[in-house]
Amino acid sequence: MSCIRIFNVLRRCKQLDDGDNSTQLARCLGLLDLTALGVGSTLGLGVYVLAGAVAKDVAGPAVTLSFLVAAIASAFAGLCYAEFASRVPKAGSAYVYSYVSVGEFIAFTIGWNLILEYVIGTASVAKGMANYIDSLCNNTMAKTMADIAPIKIPFMADYPDFFAFGLVLLIAILLGIGVSESTKLNNVFTALNMATVIIVVVAGAIKSDPANWRIKVEDIPEEYRSKAGEGGFMPWGVAGVMAGAAKCFFGFVGFDCVATTGEEAKNPKRDIPLSIVMSLVVIFVSYFTIATVLTMMWPYYLQDADAPFPHVFEQSGMPVIKWIVTVGAIFALCTSLLGAMFPLPRVLYAMGSDGVLFRSLAAINIKTKTPLLATVISGLLSAVMAAIFNLNQLIDMMSIGTLLAYTIVATSVLILRYEEESQVMLNSKAVPETPYSVARQTFNLLGLKHPTTLSSTIAKCTICIFFVAALITCALLRWDADNSSLGVGVGVLGGILLVLLLVLYRQPRASVANLSFKVPLVPLVPYLSVCMNVYLMVQLDQQTWIRFILWLAIGYTIYFTYGIWNSSLRRNEANLAMKANGKIENEKQFTQL
């Protein structure tokens, strides 16, 4: 097989078909269900833990700004997801989105990373929920199991957590019963979660003191001063705000689960984009108000990083609110667990349907209208990880998979916006290109209004160069921001990124008038989304990248030994070739006669 043929195989794309709405799954999710799913899957541990942890050690009261920056980064990714949801109302989220734009190989890569993200996300939430409930019982389960069956392996848990194992299996059974039933329960839990957030904000506002945002470093007790920064609203400066934003960003991870419901939404082209935007607004407002009252109620350096709100309300003399928050946190964890696991069977179903993973994963149960086998496998894998692994070392892997998926979705939006339109292809004549014509089209000096083969090629090459330049720029920033020689290099690369943005801006874009939602300010919004995601990816440590590469190696082994040969696209190509050969043979027979 030649290199060109191999490239064409890896680059083969699914065709967009606006008229194909058929599905074996049950279309039963409305706008409210989808919004509740997005809010419930995202608004979990973050609202009860993240704000206090970031305020105490990273950003201080400026954690509110950290959430704002993280929300902007998430909004860019959310807008790109929303446009693709209106383009491709199919199950599978970023996997399907990349399959229709950048090709099968990249799509498999994204789908494989999404599996990792959702497995670890489910296991981590289950672990956190088990630990939270156990802490209310004085850690009785942990102490008993650590004595009976200790696990003395560094990267694994201290003991087999059967409670977390059971929680995941319980959610898997619920999801296997049916989507309608599980989303109704999710709606109830999400409503209780939002009621808890409102109670916390109102009660916290009563006890708030703006003076806690203006604490001078000399007024901080000596035992806390060494770890309290410079005091004031931004104790660690702008650097602390941005470092906090990197952590707060992962509090927004989860809204993308809405995009996996393309074949179960009643009106996916309208409801999925709307629910993504609405859920992100609700999540940001919740985080921002929670962080505000938390840091105004109690000095940032005295926060409890593990359970900030129970601690703050107890210190403020509000024990009733403390227990309301405790119960609300359990409901929030239930919705997070359901939301974390909900997308996983859908991604396996989509990949199994396309043949890049084992086709048995696409089997739909006749009674429940759910991918039952995919749900069972998802539950068992997540349950085992929750039971025996120490997820602190794996949590960054969830982040890297998510960020890569966001990056590919934003890149896919750019590629499709500059794709050559079929009408132009039919009415245009092939003309040999010269260096002069290429240079002229680079800045569209002729003022073309519709994409052509040349403009589309220039746009795609520009996007590839942009991605490499962004990766190098972010890596240099990560390596040594204080090195003056690197500063010059970063400045030059920054100038190159601006020139590339100008080139993209000048290229004609395809018409998207028929879309129910489209990303505004293209190419700026997807461009910034890629830059932010790549920057956050290079912040992850070396061990995370090593584990990530190992996970990819396992996935590529499956793809090149099974998926590339059993892909539905390959079968379709083979069938077309067989029909073509059969037609030729008949014509030869006719001529001989």
Secondary structure, 3 states (H helix, E strand, C coil): CCHHHHHHHHHCCCCCCCCCCCCCCCCCECHHHHHHHHHHHHCCHHHHHHHHHHHHHHHHHHHHHHHHHHHHHHHHHHHHHHHHHHHCCCCCCHHHHHHCCCCHHHHHHHHHHHHHHHHHHHHHHHHHHHHHHHHHCCCHHHHHHHHHCCCCCCCECCCCCHHHHHHHHHHHHHHHHCHHHHHHHHHHHHHHHHHHHHHHHHHHHHCCCHHHHCCEHHHCCHHHHCCCCCECCCCCHHHHHHHHHHHHHHHCCCHHHHHHHCCCECCHHHHHHHHHHHHHHHHHHHHHHHHHHHHHHCCHHHCCCCCHHHHHHHHCCCHHHHHHHHHHHHHHHHHHHHHHHCHHHHHHHHHHHHCCCCHHHHCCCCCCCCCHHHHHHHHHHHHHHHHHECHHHCHHHHHHHHHHHHHHHHHHHHHHHCCCCHHHHHHCCCCCCCHHHHHHHHCCCCCCCCCCHHHHHHHHHHHHHHHHHHHHHHHHHHHCCCCHHHHHHHHHHHHHHHHHHHHHHHCCCCCCCCCCCCCCCCCHHHHHHHHHHHHHHHCCCHHHHHHHHHHHHHHHHHHHHHHHHHCHHHHHHHHHHHHHHHHHHHHHHHHHC
